[in-house]
Amino acid sequence: MARPRKNEAPDLTQRVSLTVGMIERLTCPTDQKAQAFLRDSEVPGLRVRVTNTGAKSFVFEAKLNRQTIRRTIGDVKTWSIEQARTEARRLAVLLDNGQDPREIERQQQAEKAEREAAEAARAAAAVTEAVTVGEVWAAYLEARRPFWGETHYKDHVKLARAGGEKATRGTRGRGTTIDMPLCPLMGRQLRSLDAPTVEAWAAEQAKTRPTSARLSWRLLKVFLNWCAEQPEYARLLAPKNVAATRKAREVLGKPKVKQDALLREQLPAWFAAVRNIQNQTVAAYLQTALLTGARPGEILVMRWEDLNTQWRGLTIRDKVEGERVIPLTPYVAHLLAALPRRNEWVFASTRTVSLDAKNIRRRERRAHEKGESIQLGEVVQASESGHINEPRSHHGCACTVAGIDGLTLHGLRRSFKSLTEWLDCPAGVVAQIMGHKPSATAEKHYTVRPLDLLRIHHERIEAWILEQAGVQFDTQAEPGKLHAVS
């Protein structure tokens, strides 16, 4: 048979000795299927496949157990003719031995996948074993945040925070913050956390800040319980919670019962000092805190939409129940109505500049030396939230002027409860106003008090406190008009 001319396409019906030129001239006839094959005469089973799009590749085709097996070797641009022939011979040997190349390739891929999975598992285990408490703590906060209140979440962030940040106050002259109680544990590997480590940490923290240490210890216990429920962390922990030991509990001690509260005879001096605070927002905040018995933080986040002047109700964002509605008593309504509407918050921040407690005390000391009148709380610390921060320094200054020692902002809540004892008010009424959970079955399941019933007792409490404080107020007077401030 005569060899085809170099410019002619090879005859697909004949076996030929493959050459580069022949492969280049190979085309797929348009009157046939979508692909065509040129067979090699030197290695049985080796073919060059060409598609109607012009793509060309080496393939191997043979029969095993009366079934046609076709395997693609590779693109003609990548494989040389000799490399393709070598691979075709290898595949032919496998078939002669009764082995299916496809099955062998599947087994190899499966073994490779198993090796990669095992390596990935070993790498993941190594990473998990080296994971620190701080890394898991961050994952814990992210997972649990939807189920927590904002204050509870902030406690977790704050108590694990590292120090070294520049600060102008609260550092006792150091100028930088110190590590918070949980910070020393954050850098440790989770798997290294054991009972002796936690006990030594608790003993060290209890020396300087037992209150914060006790709260941190409680948060740590809950955190470790959560870790024990996560498959990836459970195997790194001991079977028993390493923070829940008697030694750790004993070394941290029990919290002392706080007794700071206003006495009845202290009311005139306290009200006089607080009402003398130049900043109207701070003065209103402190009086509202005392007359509602609410938690300090609950008052801070009060919005104008929480005041229902039509039905004389006040919605409090309750940390226990979510929210509660208490009566909007006449004097409190008068205080709040006189505040300017700067933004959505009732106790809006008034300045963009702030003075810390040290500077406020310095100003007042200089005023004393000059014989000038003391101006309490000339400025209130601004906050990014838009409302004031808890005015502890301003309240402390007012208490100093009034001659009252050790009264905290939470002590005002304690004062409300203590002062109601003079009036023999029902304990359930006072608890409902303050947002305490019912302690008795009848109180929890059978007693329903509408707002009007609470108002009878609450207005009586407010009127009595104002009377004891010597504050003259006409309950029938129209509250101050609300006005907007640009």
Secondary structure, 3 states (H helix, E strand, C coil): CCCCCCCCCCCCCCCECCCHHHHHHCCCCCCCCCEEEEEECCCCCEEEEEECCCCEEEEEEEEECCEEEEEEEEECCCCCHHHHHHHHHHHHHHHHCCCCHHHHHHHHHHHHHHHHHHHHHHHHHHHHHCCEHHHHHHHHHHHHHHHCCHHHHHHHHHHCCCCCCECCCCCCCCCECCCCCCHHHHCCEHHHCCHHHHHHHHHHHHHHCHHHHHHHHHHHHHHHHHHHCCHHHHCCCCCCCCCCCHHHHHHHCCCCCCCCCCCHHHHHHHHHHHHCCCCHHHHHHHHHHHHHCCCHHHHHCCEHHHEECCCCEEEECCCCCCCEEEECCHHHHHHHHCCCECCCECCECCCCCCCCHHHHHHHHHHHHHCCCCCCCCCCCCCCCCCECCCCHHHHHHHHHHHCCCCCCHHHHHHHHHHHHHHHCCCHHHHHHHHCCCCCCHHHHHCCCCCHHHHHHHHHHHHHHHHHHHCCCCCCCCCCCCCCECC
